[in-house]
């Protein structure tokens, strides 16, 4: 019999491995700007700007599930959102404090421009 790894142990007990997120100091401006340049991802950011943690399904994007997954992954990998597993759902929140610390005023400017 094989050795039980952390990932297989997580699967056995029904928990998921934490999703990778860049540390605050590793968030890059070019990645953030690229992530925010897509209209679907901007919808996600606006929806999360209330400060409320939300599931992927609760943000109505007019695209198929696999495309939604892609958009959330791009936002997470760029450091714009934080995702965590809760049961079978992924909970999402905006990394407002991290973005403000790295790029002061950027998020507020993007959100204000999206309302025009």
Backbone as ProteinMPNN parsed JSONL, in Angstrom:
{"seq_chain_A": "XXXXXXXXXXXXXXXXXXXXXXXXXXXXXXXXXXXXXXXXXXXXXXXXXXXXXXXXXXXXXXXXXXXXXXXXXXXXXXXXXXXXXXXXXXXXXXXXXXXXXXXXXXXXXXXXXXXX", "coords_chain_A": {"N_chain_A": [[0.834, -1.193, 0.0], [0.383, 2.313, -0.669], [2.007, 5.343, 0.475], [0.354, 7.712, 2.532], [-0.324, 10.838, 1.413], [-0.399, 14.419, 2.052], [-2.328, 15.55, 0.347], [-3.859, 13.318, -0.422], [-4.762, 12.557, 2.055], [-6.309, 14.754, 2.688], [-8.33, 14.445, 0.816], [-9.514, 12.125, 1.743], [-10.646, 12.852, 4.224], [-12.369, 14.74, 3.36], [-11.657, 17.382, 3.027], [-10.301, 20.19, 1.329], [-7.26, 21.066, -0.329], [-5.474, 24.062, 0.454], [-5.822, 26.882, -1.699], [-3.436, 28.254, -3.986], [-2.067, 31.476, -3.449], [-0.637, 34.619, -4.287], [1.816, 36.115, -2.157], [1.501, 39.25, -0.41], [3.655, 41.048, -1.072], [4.462, 39.947, -3.447], [2.588, 40.484, -5.355], [2.013, 41.633, -8.55], [1.933, 44.587, -10.511], [1.43, 44.508, -13.297], [0.167, 42.017, -13.612], [-2.141, 42.392, -12.07], [-3.378, 44.526, -13.439], [-3.804, 43.299, -15.923], [-5.573, 41.27, -15.135], [-7.739, 42.804, -14.29], [-8.54, 43.937, -16.646], [-10.403, 42.543, -18.12], [-13.841, 42.395, -18.933], [-15.619, 40.517, -17.669], [-14.202, 39.692, -15.425], [-14.01, 42.101, -14.158], [-16.657, 42.491, -13.423], [-16.832, 40.58, -11.404], [-15.033, 41.651, -9.509], [-16.299, 44.091, -8.885], [-18.648, 43.067, -7.757], [-17.582, 41.861, -5.481], [-16.634, 44.037, -4.137], [-18.17, 45.065, -2.122], [-17.329, 44.011, 0.191], [-18.355, 41.748, 1.179], [-18.073, 38.255, 1.501], [-18.327, 35.924, -1.085], [-19.809, 33.194, -2.96], [-18.705, 31.534, -5.969], [-20.846, 30.893, -7.615], [-22.777, 32.717, -6.824], [-22.275, 35.064, -8.062], [-23.375, 36.412, -10.852], [-22.387, 35.599, -13.882], [-22.433, 35.891, -17.394], [-21.481, 33.477, -18.702], [-20.198, 30.147, -19.409], [-19.661, 27.534, -16.913], [-16.979, 26.565, -16.866], [-15.584, 28.692, -17.967], [-16.116, 30.662, -16.089], [-14.688, 29.586, -13.94], [-12.106, 29.853, -14.943], [-11.863, 32.694, -15.026], [-12.044, 33.366, -12.269], [-9.763, 32.037, -11.362], [-7.707, 33.457, -12.678], [-7.99, 35.964, -11.44], [-7.421, 35.239, -8.776], [-4.757, 34.229, -8.976], [-3.465, 36.532, -9.776], [-3.584, 37.996, -7.505], [-5.748, 39.521, -6.82], [-8.131, 38.578, -5.733], [-9.078, 36.514, -2.916], [-9.445, 33.095, -2.403], [-11.185, 30.462, -0.794], [-11.899, 27.175, 0.319], [-15.101, 26.042, 1.221], [-16.867, 23.584, 2.312], [-18.334, 22.251, -0.5], [-18.068, 24.478, -1.991], [-16.409, 27.409, -3.301], [-15.307, 30.122, -1.612], [-15.116, 33.586, -2.069], [-13.226, 36.573, -1.78], [-12.389, 40.026, -1.938], [-9.117, 41.226, -2.142], [-8.65, 43.723, -0.828], [-7.15, 45.261, 1.126], [-4.532, 44.314, 0.703], [-4.12, 45.034, -1.984], [-4.402, 47.802, -1.792], [-2.233, 48.407, -0.161], [-0.094, 47.707, -1.825], [-0.571, 49.107, -4.245], [-1.56, 52.006, -3.926], [-4.736, 53.493, -4.112], [-5.385, 52.412, -6.592], [-7.367, 50.322, -6.831], [-9.706, 51.651, -5.974], [-9.867, 53.598, -7.974], [-10.278, 52.013, -10.253], [-12.723, 50.813, -9.596], [-14.367, 53.1, -9.412], [-14.229, 54.019, -12.062], [-15.511, 51.924, -13.322], [-18.123, 52.353, -12.739], [-18.972, 54.369, -14.325]], "CA_chain_A": [[0.0, 0.0, 0.0], [1.172, 3.529, -0.789], [2.075, 6.299, 1.569], [-0.7, 8.721, 2.505], [0.196, 12.198, 1.308], [-1.337, 15.422, 2.574], [-3.454, 15.734, -0.568], [-4.76, 12.167, -0.346], [-5.398, 12.612, 3.373], [-7.354, 15.78, 2.59], [-9.438, 13.865, 0.065], [-10.159, 11.122, 2.59], [-11.466, 13.489, 5.245], [-13.317, 15.643, 2.72], [-11.204, 18.764, 3.0], [-9.539, 20.513, 0.125], [-5.997, 21.76, -0.102], [-5.583, 25.509, 0.258], [-5.51, 27.352, -3.045], [-2.262, 29.134, -3.961], [-2.256, 32.918, -3.611], [0.644, 35.32, -4.118], [1.984, 36.94, -0.961], [1.273, 40.67, -0.706], [4.807, 41.651, -1.738], [4.671, 39.327, -4.761], [1.546, 40.912, -6.286], [2.622, 42.472, -9.579], [1.016, 45.537, -11.131], [1.028, 44.062, -14.637], [-0.79, 40.917, -13.461], [-3.392, 42.975, -11.572], [-3.999, 45.278, -14.532], [-4.296, 42.338, -16.912], [-6.754, 40.611, -14.564], [-8.841, 43.772, -14.231], [-8.874, 44.443, -17.981], [-11.476, 41.746, -18.719], [-15.148, 42.809, -18.409], [-16.206, 39.513, -16.767], [-13.465, 39.747, -14.159], [-14.377, 43.368, -13.522], [-17.951, 42.229, -12.782], [-16.531, 39.859, -10.159], [-14.411, 42.593, -8.572], [-17.353, 45.014, -8.433], [-19.537, 42.305, -6.858], [-16.878, 41.614, -4.22], [-16.202, 45.3, -3.539], [-18.994, 45.369, -0.947], [-16.67, 43.452, 1.359], [-19.01, 40.481, 1.5], [-17.51, 37.052, 0.906], [-19.368, 35.327, -1.933], [-19.459, 32.007, -3.738], [-18.601, 31.763, -7.416], [-22.192, 30.793, -8.193], [-23.629, 33.85, -6.451], [-21.949, 36.187, -8.932], [-23.98, 36.009, -12.12], [-21.631, 35.913, -15.09], [-23.095, 35.292, -18.557], [-20.562, 32.55, -19.366], [-20.303, 28.781, -18.898], [-18.966, 27.297, -15.654], [-15.528, 26.447, -17.043], [-15.067, 30.037, -18.198], [-16.153, 31.31, -14.764], [-13.557, 29.044, -13.187], [-10.909, 30.496, -15.492], [-11.81, 34.09, -14.591], [-11.728, 33.396, -10.845], [-8.364, 31.613, -11.21], [-6.865, 34.587, -13.093], [-8.062, 36.967, -10.369], [-6.705, 34.703, -7.606], [-3.328, 34.154, -9.255], [-2.953, 37.906, -9.864], [-3.608, 38.567, -6.167], [-6.884, 40.435, -6.693], [-9.103, 37.972, -4.814], [-8.677, 35.366, -2.11], [-10.436, 32.017, -2.453], [-11.029, 29.385, 0.18], [-12.935, 26.146, 0.217], [-16.069, 25.86, 2.305], [-17.663, 22.474, 1.807], [-18.102, 22.055, -1.935], [-18.027, 25.796, -2.629], [-15.252, 28.284, -3.126], [-15.687, 31.445, -1.132], [-14.245, 34.593, -2.671], [-13.216, 37.909, -1.197], [-11.477, 40.959, -2.571], [-7.922, 41.493, -1.323], [-8.603, 45.192, -0.84], [-6.036, 45.782, 1.935], [-3.28, 43.976, 0.031], [-4.01, 45.854, -3.191], [-4.198, 49.187, -1.37], [-0.861, 48.505, 0.34], [0.84, 47.605, -2.96], [-0.86, 50.09, -5.295], [-2.538, 52.897, -3.31], [-5.717, 54.178, -4.947], [-5.677, 51.717, -7.852], [-8.656, 49.625, -6.807], [-10.782, 52.651, -5.93], [-9.95, 54.223, -9.302], [-10.881, 51.041, -11.165], [-14.134, 50.677, -9.23], [-15.048, 54.345, -9.786], [-14.321, 54.05, -13.52], [-16.454, 50.896, -13.765], [-19.478, 52.847, -12.482], [-19.296, 55.375, -15.347]], "C_chain_A": [[0.867, 1.241, 0.0], [1.113, 4.387, 0.455], [0.944, 7.311, 1.413], [-0.044, 10.087, 2.46], [-0.824, 13.16, 1.886], [-2.545, 15.568, 1.671], [-4.401, 14.544, -0.521], [-5.445, 12.121, 1.002], [-6.524, 13.635, 3.357], [-8.561, 15.223, 1.863], [-10.211, 12.871, 0.916], [-11.089, 11.769, 3.599], [-12.402, 14.534, 4.664], [-12.922, 17.101, 2.764], [-10.37, 18.98, 1.751], [-8.25, 21.216, 0.514], [-6.218, 23.253, -0.288], [-5.17, 25.889, -1.162], [-4.304, 28.29, -2.979], [-2.631, 30.588, -4.247], [-0.881, 33.577, -3.517], [0.659, 36.077, -2.787], [1.828, 38.402, -1.37], [2.431, 41.272, -1.503], [5.082, 41.082, -3.123], [3.597, 39.719, -5.777], [2.152, 41.917, -7.254], [1.574, 43.34, -10.264], [0.532, 45.044, -12.492], [0.006, 42.935, -14.563], [-2.146, 41.44, -12.999], [-4.115, 43.715, -12.696], [-4.542, 44.347, -15.61], [-5.557, 41.652, -16.406], [-7.961, 41.541, -14.584], [-9.288, 44.263, -15.603], [-10.021, 43.689, -18.649], [-12.824, 42.146, -18.117], [-15.784, 41.801, -17.449], [-15.514, 39.544, -15.406], [-13.768, 41.041, -13.419], [-15.738, 43.242, -12.834], [-17.74, 41.541, -11.438], [-15.981, 40.82, -9.113], [-15.443, 43.581, -8.031], [-18.281, 44.304, -7.448], [-18.885, 42.066, -5.499], [-16.484, 42.895, -3.492], [-17.033, 45.721, -2.336], [-18.343, 44.875, 0.336], [-17.245, 42.123, 1.78], [-18.302, 39.332, 0.789], [-18.624, 36.343, 0.138], [-18.859, 34.075, -2.624], [-19.356, 32.387, -5.206], [-19.99, 31.802, -8.043], [-23.062, 32.008, -7.904], [-23.342, 35.103, -7.27], [-22.351, 35.773, -10.345], [-23.159, 36.515, -13.305], [-22.283, 35.203, -16.269], [-22.158, 34.405, -19.384], [-20.728, 31.165, -18.741], [-19.408, 28.602, -17.68], [-17.449, 27.24, -15.817], [-14.882, 27.814, -17.285], [-15.082, 30.843, -16.905], [-14.95, 30.877, -13.941], [-12.259, 29.697, -13.642], [-10.784, 31.929, -14.976], [-11.461, 34.21, -13.108], [-10.271, 33.007, -10.601], [-7.417, 32.757, -11.585], [-6.84, 35.651, -12.001], [-7.286, 36.512, -9.13], [-5.2, 34.714, -7.831], [-2.682, 35.528, -9.388], [-2.906, 38.571, -8.491], [-4.757, 39.523, -5.93], [-7.916, 39.887, -5.708], [-8.431, 36.867, -4.01], [-9.808, 34.355, -2.21], [-10.123, 31.008, -1.363], [-12.175, 28.411, -0.011], [-13.824, 26.191, 1.455], [-17.041, 24.803, 1.819], [-17.319, 22.244, 0.351], [-18.013, 23.374, -2.699], [-16.675, 26.46, -2.439], [-15.781, 29.65, -2.742], [-14.645, 32.441, -1.622], [-14.356, 35.91, -1.93], [-12.162, 38.741, -1.909], [-10.308, 41.227, -1.627], [-7.657, 42.999, -1.292], [-7.393, 45.731, -0.082], [-4.693, 45.501, 1.264], [-3.073, 44.837, -1.206], [-3.748, 47.315, -2.838], [-2.769, 49.392, -0.873], [0.154, 48.509, -0.809], [0.676, 48.758, -3.944], [-1.935, 51.056, -4.786], [-3.434, 53.601, -4.333], [-6.118, 53.443, -6.209], [-7.062, 51.09, -7.851], [-9.821, 50.61, -6.783], [-10.965, 53.333, -7.281], [-10.62, 53.288, -10.309], [-12.358, 50.902, -10.868], [-14.929, 51.93, -9.618], [-15.238, 54.409, -11.303], [-15.338, 53.039, -14.028], [-17.907, 51.339, -13.574], [-19.91, 53.869, -13.518], [-20.03, 54.784, -16.514]], "O_chain_A": [[1.951, 1.249, 0.584], [0.293, 4.186, 1.35], [0.615, 7.717, 0.299], [0.707, 10.452, 3.365], [-1.96, 12.785, 2.175], [-3.669, 15.696, 2.156], [-5.618, 14.724, -0.575], [-6.594, 11.69, 1.094], [-7.578, 13.406, 3.949], [-9.698, 15.496, 2.249], [-11.435, 12.788, 0.816], [-12.203, 11.29, 3.811], [-13.161, 15.157, 5.407], [-13.765, 17.975, 2.559], [-9.806, 18.037, 1.195], [-8.168, 21.874, 1.551], [-7.053, 23.665, -1.093], [-4.273, 25.278, -1.744], [-4.164, 29.044, -2.016], [-3.401, 30.885, -5.161], [-0.041, 33.13, -2.735], [-0.362, 36.609, -2.353], [2.003, 38.748, -2.539], [2.2, 41.94, -2.511], [5.848, 41.663, -3.892], [3.684, 39.329, -6.942], [2.73, 42.923, -6.841], [0.469, 42.884, -10.558], [-0.654, 45.154, -12.803], [-0.927, 42.897, -15.365], [-3.185, 40.986, -13.479], [-5.321, 43.549, -12.882], [-5.624, 44.584, -16.148], [-6.51, 41.47, -17.164], [-9.078, 41.108, -14.865], [-10.312, 44.937, -15.712], [-10.558, 44.159, -19.653], [-12.937, 42.23, -16.894], [-16.437, 42.213, -16.491], [-16.163, 39.437, -14.366], [-13.78, 41.068, -12.188], [-15.947, 43.828, -11.772], [-18.392, 41.88, -10.451], [-16.415, 40.804, -7.962], [-15.45, 43.872, -6.835], [-18.656, 44.874, -6.423], [-19.57, 42.068, -4.476], [-16.044, 42.84, -2.344], [-16.647, 46.634, -1.607], [-18.743, 45.261, 1.434], [-16.688, 41.444, 2.642], [-17.973, 39.436, -0.393], [-19.732, 36.181, 0.649], [-17.66, 33.906, -2.848], [-19.857, 33.429, -5.629], [-20.272, 32.642, -8.897], [-23.988, 32.299, -8.661], [-24.076, 36.087, -7.184], [-21.737, 34.892, -10.947], [-23.224, 37.686, -13.678], [-22.649, 34.033, -16.157], [-22.053, 34.559, -20.601], [-21.326, 31.027, -17.674], [-18.508, 29.406, -17.436], [-16.715, 27.799, -15.002], [-13.756, 28.056, -16.849], [-14.163, 31.622, -16.649], [-14.278, 31.702, -13.322], [-11.413, 30.052, -12.821], [-9.708, 32.333, -14.534], [-10.665, 35.07, -12.73], [-9.613, 33.581, -9.733], [-6.432, 32.999, -10.887], [-5.778, 36.18, -11.675], [-6.578, 37.306, -8.51], [-4.448, 35.162, -6.965], [-1.485, 35.677, -9.143], [-2.254, 39.603, -8.329], [-4.753, 40.263, -4.947], [-8.508, 40.645, -4.939], [-7.369, 36.36, -4.372], [-10.982, 34.71, -2.116], [-8.963, 30.735, -1.052], [-13.267, 28.778, -0.443], [-13.351, 26.357, 2.579], [-17.93, 25.084, 1.015], [-16.153, 22.064, 0.002], [-17.895, 23.375, -3.925], [-15.907, 26.116, -1.54], [-16.59, 30.251, -3.449], [-13.444, 32.17, -1.593], [-15.439, 36.313, -1.506], [-11.171, 38.215, -2.416], [-10.512, 41.432, -0.431], [-6.588, 43.471, -1.678], [-6.676, 46.583, -0.607], [-3.812, 46.361, 1.259], [-1.966, 45.318, -1.448], [-2.964, 47.988, -3.507], [-2.163, 50.431, -1.133], [1.147, 49.236, -0.761], [1.663, 49.32, -4.42], [-3.098, 50.94, -5.173], [-2.955, 54.216, -5.285], [-7.104, 53.815, -6.844], [-7.844, 51.309, -8.776], [-10.809, 50.423, -7.492], [-12.092, 53.616, -7.688], [-11.434, 53.725, -11.121], [-13.172, 50.876, -11.791], [-16.054, 51.817, -10.104], [-16.301, 54.812, -11.774], [-15.967, 53.268, -15.061], [-18.816, 50.767, -14.176], [-21.091, 54.209, -13.591], [-20.373, 55.5, -17.455]]}, "name": "protein", "num_of_chains": 1, "seq": "XXXXXXXXXXXXXXXXXXXXXXXXXXXXXXXXXXXXXXXXXXXXXXXXXXXXXXXXXXXXXXXXXXXXXXXXXXXXXXXXXXXXXXXXXXXXXXXXXXXXXXXXXXXXXXXXXXXX"}
